Amino acid sequence: MFYISRVNRGLLILLIIVALALLYKNTRLQTLPKDSVLKKDGAKTGVEDEKVSDTDIPVVICASEERIGAAIATINSVYSNSRASIFFYIVTLRDAIKKIREYIEKTKLRKIKYKILEFNPMVLKGKVNPDSSRPELLHPLNFVRFYLPLLGIENHARIVYLDDDVIVQGDIQELYNIKLKAGHAAAFASDCDLPPTHEMVRSVGMQTTYMGFLDYRKEEVRELGINPSDCSFNPGVFVADIGEWKKQKITKQLEKWMAKNVRENLYSSAMAGGVATPPMLIVFHDKYTTIDPMWHVRHLGWSPDTHYPRSFLKDARLLHWNGHFKPWNYPCVHLDIWEKWFIPDPTGRFTLVRP
């Protein structure tokens, strides 16, 4: 009798342990994305007790250790050209946190409102194939844009995402206030919407259609039903509706295509957009609002010899040096425009490459 009681007690304890384990597993699965994507580094602003305001325009920028000066130039251009209150979310990896803070606090940008967020690259484990052909496109921060609702900024209805090779010449509030169409989670600039750039695009052989980004030899790509001649878009500048993004489970969709690519190589970093652009093109095909093309004048980094007319650049609201030839390196075109917003690194670690 005593033995049976001990057995029953043991079974009861075992059942409780199993139930708690299942509960923990379910809870962990629900909270894992947010916890694994990000570790917050406390808010740090020019005024210590200043908080995020409902009227602040949230701008997300990634800053890798080797390109901190580039991100600083982008931030400076946004801050200097806007009459609105901007709150910068600067996403980086652990090794760069202290360096970014020093760069900001020891320059004129110390008055900006910002928060440094640490991205956890382990969230990408099993989702990206190592590929040595273009290793710079495999940097973990290239995928931050996939995880916007998980960055701990849910209090914002929408955000502006900017690559670090961008200079903003207009008031970012204008871009932020774009009217998104019903059911659209984001707004991008189409690669076919800016006639003044078409001649340059053709001259350097750039891809502006889906054919340049997806491998149409693969059955799964063909089954998408996307015309290979459809115009692509550049995801280096966009406005995102956080509520709609979460409602449509955009992050889950993007991760699904990342996993499929690991298994089936539907696109590779040897193709036009590396491995970060194709999932965006698939998920947002025919489901995005187009922004004013002057708010994303791009391709400035594709050739060291091809220049845009000065009058055209002057009217542009945003310039993007996407491509291999970056303005902090040499050679590159229109360096003087980028250097206008560059702030020398007070620690001397980030330096420009010049002849």
N, C-alpha and C positions, 0 to 999 in steps of 0.2 A: 504493500500500500504506500509506504514511504517512498519506495523506488519509483512507483507510477507517478506520484506527486512530483518528484524531482524531474522526471521525464517531461511531464506536462509543463512544469515551470520552465524547463529548458526550451521546449518548443515555443512557448509564449515569448520568451526573450528573443529567440531566433526570428519569430515573426515580426516582432517590434523592430529588430535591427534591419530586417529586409525592408519593412515599410519606411523606416527612416532613410535608408539608402536610396529607395526609389524617390522619396520626396526630395532628398538632396540632389539627386540626379536631375529631376525635372526642374527644380529651382535653378540649379547651376546652368542648365541648358538655356533657360530663359534669360539669365543675366550675363552669360558668358560673352556674347558679342560686345556689349558695352565695356565690360571689365577687361577683355582681352585686346580690344582695339586701342585702348587709351589708358594712360595713367596721367592724371591731372597734375600739373605743376601750378601751385596757387596763383590766383590772379595777381598781376603786378601792374600798376598803373602809375602815371606821372603823379597823381594825387593818391596817396596811400589808401584812403578810405572810399575812393570813388568806385561805384558799382556800375554794372551794365544797366543802361536805361532803355526804356521802351522806344525811345526816339533814336537810339544809336543804330547806325548801319553796320551790320556785321560783315566783315571781310575775312575770308580764310585764305591764308598764304602758307605754303610749305617752305621751310628754310633748312636745307641740308648743310652740314658742317662746311663742306667745300664750296658752297655757293651762298654763304650768309650775306655777303656784300650785295649780291644780286637781289635777294629778298628785301634788303634794306632800301635799295634804290626804288623798288616797286612800292614799298610802304611810304617812302618819302614823297613819291609822285602822287599817290592817292591822298595822303594827308594834306599836302601843300595845295592841291587843286580843288578841294572840296570845302564848301561852306557848312556842310553837315557835320554832325558828331559821328566819328567813325570808331568802331571797336574792332581791333585786329585780333584774330585768333591765329597765332603763329604755331604751326605744327612742325615738330622736328623729332629727332632721335635724341637719346639721352646725352650723348657726348657733346651736343651742340647747345644745350640749354644755357649753361653759364656764359658761353661766348656770345650768344644772342642777347642776353640781358646786358652784358657789358657793352656791347655795340650800341644798344639803345640808350642805356643810362648815361653813357659818356659822350653823347652827341645831342644835337638839337631835337632828336626824336624822343627825348626823355619825358616829354609832356604828353605823348600819345597815350591812349587807353588801349591796353593789350593784355592778352593772356597767352602764356606759352603752354602748349599741350604736347605731351610726349606720346608719340605713336609707337605702338608695339608691333614690330615687324613679324613676330611669330604668328600673327593673325593670318599671314599670307602663306603659311606652311602648307604645302601640298596643293597650292592654287596657282603657282607660277613655276614654269620650267626654267631652270638655269640655261642661259643662252649667251654665249660669249661674243656673238656677232655685234651686238650693240648693248653692252653691259649697262650703260648709263640709263637706258630705258627700263631696266629692271630694279632701279632704286626703290626701296619700299615706299618712300614718300610719293612716288608717282601714282600710288593706288589710294592715297588718302581720300581723293574725291569720291571713291566708291562708298565711303563710310560716313558721309556727312551727318546723318542723324545720330550717329553713335559717338560724336565728338563732345558730348556734354553741353551742347548749345541748343537744346530743345526749346528754350524760351523765345527763340527767334522764329517768326513765321517763314521767313526766307533769308537766304544768305547769298553773298557774291563770292564766287571762287575765282582766284587769279593764280596763274603760274608765276614763277619767280623771274621769268625773262620778259616781263611785261612792264611797260611804262604807261601810266594813265595821264592823259593831258586834259581830260574833261572832268566834270564833277561827277563822282561815282554815284551820287544820289540819282542822277538821271538814268543810269543803267539799272540801279536797284529798283526803281519805280516802274520798270517795264510791266505792261499788262500781259500776264500769262493767259493763254487760252484755257478754257475750261478743260479739266482733265490732264493738263500738261504739268509735269513735275519739274521742268527745267526749260531754259531758253538758251540757245546757242546761235552762233553765226554760221550760216551755210557756206561751204567752200565754193559755191558758184554764184554768190550774191554780190560780188564786188568787181565789176568790169575793169576798173583801172589796174587790177592785179593780174588779170588773165594772161596778158602777154608775158609777164615775168614768170608766171607759173608754167606756161608752156616752154619757155626758154630753158628752164632748168629741169624739166621733166618731172614735175611734181604730180602726185596723184590727188585728184579732187573727187573721185567716185569710189563706191564701195569695192570695185574691182581691185583697187590698190591696197585694200586692207584685209580682205577675206579670201580664203583659198576656195574658189568656186569649183575646184576639182573634187572637193569633199561633198558627199551626199547631204550631210547634215546642214551645210551652208546653203546648198541649192534648195533644200526643203523649207528654208526660211521664207522663200518667195520674194526676196529683195532683188530688185533689178540691179545688176552689177554696174549699170550706168547711172544709178541714182547718185545725187550729190551727197558727199560726206559732209561732216562738220568737225570743227576743232574743239575738243573739250578742255582746252587750256584756259578758257574764259567762259563763265556761265553764271546764270542766276538760278537758284534752286528753291522750289517751294517745299519746305521741309515736311509739312503735313501731307501733301500729295505724294511726296517721295516715300514716306512711311506707309501710306495707304496702299500704294501700288507695289510695296515691297521691292523697291528698286535695288537695294543692296543685295537682297537674296537673288534677284535675277542676274545681277552682275557676277556674283560669286558662282552661280550655276554655269555661266559661260566660261568663267576662268577654269573651273574644274573640267569642263568638257574639252577645253583646249589642251589641258595637261594630258588628257587621255588620247585625244584624236588630232592634236596639232592643227586646229582649224585656222589659226593665224600664227605668225611667228614674229619675233623682233626684227627679222630681216625684211619684213614687209613695211609698208609706209608708216604705220602708226605705232610700231612696236607692239607691246602686249597690253597696254593700258587703254588705248583708243578703241580697238575693235569691240570689246564688250559694250562700251557706251554706244557705239554705232548700232549694234544689234538691238539693244534694249530700248533705245530712244528713236528708232527708225519710224518716221512719220508721226512721232508723238512728242514733238518739241516746238516751242514758239521760237521764231527767228528774231534775233536782235538786230538793231540798226548796224549795217556792215561797217560804218565808221567807228563803231564801238569795238571793233576787233579787226584792225588792219594787221595782217600777219605776213608770214614768210620772210621777214627781214633777216632771218638767220640761215636762209637756204643757200645763199651764194655770196661770196666776198666781192663780187664784181657787179652785181645787178642792183641799181639804185632806183628808188621811187622819186618822182618829181617833188621838189621842196614844197610847192604849194599844196600838193596832195597830203603830204605828211603833216603840214601845219594844221590842216582841217581835221585830221584824224583825232578821235577822242581817246583812242587806246592803240598802242603799238606793241606788236608781239614779235620777238626775235626767235620764233620757233625754228628749229633746224640746228645744224651742227655748229654754225658760226655765231658764237655768243658775243655780246658787246663788252664783256669783261675780259675777253680773250682777243687775239689778233690772228688773222685779219677778220674784219667784220665791217658791214656798211652802217652808215649813220651813227657812228660812235658819239659824235658831239651831242646828239639829242639825248642819248642814254646817260652820258657823263654829266649832263646838267643836273640829274637827280641823284647821282652817286655820292655817297658820303664816305670819305676815307675811314677805314677801320682804325679806331683809336688805339687798338692793341698792336696794329701792324701785321696781323696774321693774314688778312685778306688783301691781296694786291692785284692790281690790274696788269694784264700782259699787253705791253705796248712795244713798238719797234724802237 
